[in-house]
């Protein structure tokens, strides 16, 4: 009986460690509105209804990603959308691949995205030099709205 208790305790500890080390879902991380200023003034914010609920955006300035449904989409600053996200996959710790199909030009756009969970920021690495989103480590994007916004 004592051995069974210890086994149960060890199983619980192992499960707890495994859950705490698990990476969050990419869909959970990305779903929301990303903007180049961490706390934009209320004058530039516009209320908007998203599939995930009510939020705010900056018209023609924010990257909006809706990954809450079956067909994830992205809206681009100044380009609009929605464009269908075709790939979301982890590449490494805090780095993942994001691809979407640009219907106006009939081609695939590929980014490597670097994410900082502590600061809730990301930056885009433009793999094909498409220049749709301001890229590079000096161009941080802050999550300003979303279903999982801290």
N, C-alpha and C positions, 0 to 999 in steps of 0.2 A: 504494500500500500504506500509506504514511504517513497519507494522508487518511482511509482506512478506520479506522485505529487511533484517530485523533482523533475521528472520528464515533462510534465505539464508546465512547470515554471520555466524550464529551459526553452521549450517550444514558444512560449509567450515572449520571452526575451528576444529570441531569434526573429520572430515575426515583427516585433517592434522595431528592431534594428533594420530589417529589410524594408519596412514601410518608410522609415525616416530617411533612408538613403535613396529611395526611388525618385526619379526625375518626374517633375510635374508634366502633365500632358502639354504638348505643343499647342494644341487647340485652346487650352485654358490660358496659357501664357499670352498667345497672340491676340485672342479675341478682345477687341476694344479699339480705342482711338489713340493713336500715337502722334505726338506733336513735338516740335523742336524746342519749345519752351516749357519748362516744368510746371509752372503755375501761370498759365495765360490769363490776362485780364478778362473780366466778364464782358467787356465790350466786344471782344473777338469771338466769344463762345456763342454757339447756336444750339438750342435744344433739338434733339433728333430722336426719333423712334427707330430702334434697331431690332433685329430678330431676337437678340438677347435681352432687350428691355430698353428703358429710357436712358439716354446719355447725352453727352455734349460733344460737339465737334468744332473745328475751325474750318469753315468753308474754303476750299481751294488751298488749304495749308496742311491738312492732317492726312495721315495714312489711316484708313479705316479698314480693319480686318474683321470680318464676321465668319468665325469658324464654328458657330454654334449649331449650324444645320448640317444636312447631309452634303451639300455642295458649298464648301467654303469659298468666300470671295474677298477681293481686296479693291478698295477705292484709292486712287492715287491723287496726290496734290496737283491741282491744275489739269489733270488728265481725266478725272472722273472714274467711271466704272459702271457696274461691277465687272471685274475680270476674275475668271475662275482660277482658284488656286489649284494647281495640278500636282504639287509635291510639297510635303511637310515631313521632314525626317531629321532625326538627331544625327549629327556628324561626330560630335564629341561633347565633352562637358561644356555646357553653356554655348554651344555652337550648333546651328542647324541649317538645313537647306530649305529654301523657299523658292518655289517656281510658280509662275502664273502665265496664262495665255493671254497675250495682248491681241484682242480681236480686231482692232482697227488696222493693225499692220500684219496680222495673221502670223505671229511668231511667238516663241516661248521666251520668257524673261527669267533669268536665274540670279538669285542672290544667296550669299552665305550670310547668316544673321548671327551676330554676337550678342548674347544676352547677359545682363547683370541683374540677377534676381534680388539682391540686396537693395539696389538703387531703383529697381523696376525701370531700367533703361535698356535700349538696344541700339546697335548701329549696323548698318547694311554694308556688305562688301559686294560691289557690283561685278559679277563674274563675266558679263559680256559687254560692259561699258555702255549700257543702255541709257543711263542718266535719267531714269524715271523717278528715282528717289535719291535725295542727298545722301551720299555714301561716305564711308571712311570713319575711322575712330574719333575724329574731331567733330563729327556730326551725330551727336546723340539724339535719340528720340525717346520721349518720356510718355508713359501711359497716363493719359488724362481722364479716360473714361473707359468703363468696361464692366462686365458682370462680376469679375473677380478683382476689381480695383481695390487696392489696399487703402 
